Every structure is written in structure tokens, then in C-alpha cells.
Amino acid sequence: MTNLTTLPTPCPLSQSVNYTVMAESTSTNPQEQASDASTITRPILDGADIAVRGGTQPEDNRPVFFFDIDNCLYPRSYKIHHMMGKLIHQYFVNHLELTEEHAALLHRHYYTQYGLALSGLVRHHAINVLTYNSLVDDALPLTEILQPSPSLTHLLSDLRLSNTTSKLWLFTNAYITHAKRVVKLLGIEDFFDGVTYCDYVQGEKEGRLVCKPERGMFEKAMHDTGLVVGRDEGRCFFVDDSVANCIAARRFGWGGVVHLAEPEAEPAVEEGDDGQKERKKNSEAEEVAAAKQAEIEKEKERLGIKTITDLSELRVVFPGLFRNCGVPGEEKDRVGHEPLREETPGRQLPRRQETALLVEA
């Protein structure tokens, strides 16, 4: 075990009470009521019943807020995922000795099937996961792209200072080295109490990775934060750019789930000798994609998943979580863009203890 860095010590979490409001039921049969309640849970979104740190409360029933990292804490428009996709593709070509076409098909299949291309590699090929990590995630030129974002810093600062959450937690399918690297470059590591990541090393030993959107990954995140599976799902608030992860979280019972869907520029129209054929092909693909998207939106609505285009909109979706942070609604710029205001004098987070984060070398 090697001491690689330090992260803030997780706040002590006493026995918690699930304050989730269950779906209403008109049945008078206790068994039927229990069945209805387990189907869909609804969080308290207006903050009325969210406990505030301090006072003489015997129990801490505040929510834990889970943040995805990639394409969430920094804009998708940075196209880091495109760079990662190229590195993964090259790994498939070089290490599996595949043609460009076969590598692309297999990469897509594994990502669609398992939620993570590496998960398919671990299941079906003899690979070294740390070599993969060094050639893919750790090879990204993040130092040339990422830098602290005043708007993101202000959002996280307000959320911590509001004292309406017990923890802010990172929740990623990446390995720990990538997670630490991103939050350090963004200058936000001190805002989080810890991280739940995809353990590549353990996955290689077991021949199977546990990652979002698998139920086991959400259970792992709850265990890591001290929450009790089967009791505290309603205390889990979550934002992710993956709609599959958001839907899985709500089906698992997590209370407040938000899908971050940053608008992307329209793809450029490519011309060619077979332009009519390509346009027809693209039109058919667009129709299929539109139908699939309609089904996704319908499911999101059924599950009560909110959609935002920028993290600053969390203030609108969960106003109760930001009720004590000062002047609301000041942050309207896109995360990662120019600052909206100067840092207010005297706005300081309380000092927090730090402990070594140990991971396998």
C-alpha cells in the first residue's frame, strides 16, 4: 500500500433516518402499501425537512450529494471523452491486434453492454488493467485543458456552507488516479469528503469490474458514505451526464437524481459523391435515435429525473440545499467559463482534518 495523496476525512455519520417521502398509496392494506412505497421514492426537494448542521439534533438525516466527475465537473464541450475514446480505440487495435473496423465495433459493444469498455476487456481478455489505465486515462493531456472554474468553485462552496448535506461525494467509473487528477486540476478536492471509484485492480483479480450503472456500484457508494442500503436510498442525491446511470439510480431508489445534458453543437454535414445515399442513411439513423430518445425521456419523466444543461441549475432543482448559502441565483454562467463575480470577502470553508488516502500501487 502506498500513500499517494490526502483527502479530507469523511465527516462522522451517526445513525441516520430516511426522510424520503414514499409514493402515495390509496390502499389500506399494509402489504400493498409497502409494495407501493418500494416502487418509487420521492425526495424532499424544497428543503423544508432537510436538517441543518448544528443544534442539538440526536441524528443526522441530511442527504449525501454524489457528483459524477467526467463531463460533469467540467464541460462536455472540452471533448475529453473524444480524446479518451481515441486512446481506448488505439488500445483495442494494438493490444488485441484488431483491425480498425473490428476494434471500433468491439469497443462500442463492450461500452453498450457493460457501461465501460474496460469491463468487457476484463471479462473476455487477459489484460493488465494498470497498463490500460496508464495508456488511456492517465495519458490524457488534462493539464493542458483543465483549470479551476470560479463558477464551479462557488457552487460547491455554497453547497458546503449551506450545511444542508452531510457529505459531498465523488462517484466515478474511472480509476482513483484519474479521479484525483481531475479534481486537483480543478482545484476542488477540498470540497469533497471522499470518492467511490471503479476499482480496476480488484476487478482484474475477480475477472469482473463493478461500475455504474450496475446496482452493486450504487450499493458500494452507499457503503462508502456510511449509508444503509435498504433504508437510506432517499438520502442519496446524484448528478451524472449519463442517462443510463441516472435511470439506474432512480430504479435503485435514490431520492434526487439529475441528468446533466449539456447541449452539443450540430454535427457538420459531410458532402460526397454518394451524398443522397448518405443523407438517406443518416436520416434513417436519426429517426431511430429520435424514437429511442423519446422512450428515454418518457422513462425519465416516469421516474422523476430532472434534466439540466449546467451544474448551476442545481440551485433551481434543489433550492432547499442552497437555502443558507447567501444570495441565490447569482451563478448563471456555464461551468468552466468566465467568473461571474469576485469572491466575497470572508467566505471561507471551515478547516477540516485530512487523512491519507491509501490505494494499491
C-alpha angles and dihedrals in degrees: 000000000000129000102232104165144329130260129185115278111256112253113253110262118207123201106305135217120218105233094181116135109230124223111276117257129195093199121108092201109103092213092051090047090053090050092050092048093053093054102067128003125196124207126223098257102174094063094236094127099029109116119232122223114258134034122083100302110152092205137038109226098162120128128258113230115216119200125196111219116209116067087359109067088035127032121275086223088076084075094217087143089060090054091048091049091055092050091049090048091051090050090054091050097046104035100034092037094230132154117255091255096046091046091053092050094047093045090053092046094052093046092049094043100044107017090242128059090217090058090063091046092053092048098047109023139049103244139149106242095202091053088051090049092051092050096044121022097021091044093062113113092234095150088065094051113030127069135153114293115212091205093052092045090051093049093052092042091053092047092052095043092050088068092211096120129061094210143005108214136187114227117186144155089218125095120265095257092059093044093053092045094054098047091045092053089047089050094230104110093110092061094065130075095207148317138255109205139171105271103222094180095052090043091055091051092050096039091236134077122218109218142143130316090035117103090233091063092055090048089051091052091052092049091048091055096044096253121140118239110231093026113044104042090112090061092061116101116184142181123190137157091223113089090199090058092047093050091047091051093053093045087052088055103255109161111222115026125174128188113214105210108176111197113249127208117260112264115256117257110245119211126208145149090275094044095140092052092048092047091052090047092049091046092054091048090049091052091052091047092048092052091049091048091051090055091049092051090049091053092046090053092048091052094044096243112164121217124217132175096207135028091239087072089071084085089064097041094047106025091158091063091057098039096113100039100096123250110015126211097031096119112075103139123102116268109265096024131105117315116262098210143000117269109271112246113251096022100133132151116233115260112264131199118251130214132189115266107219123203133164115272 
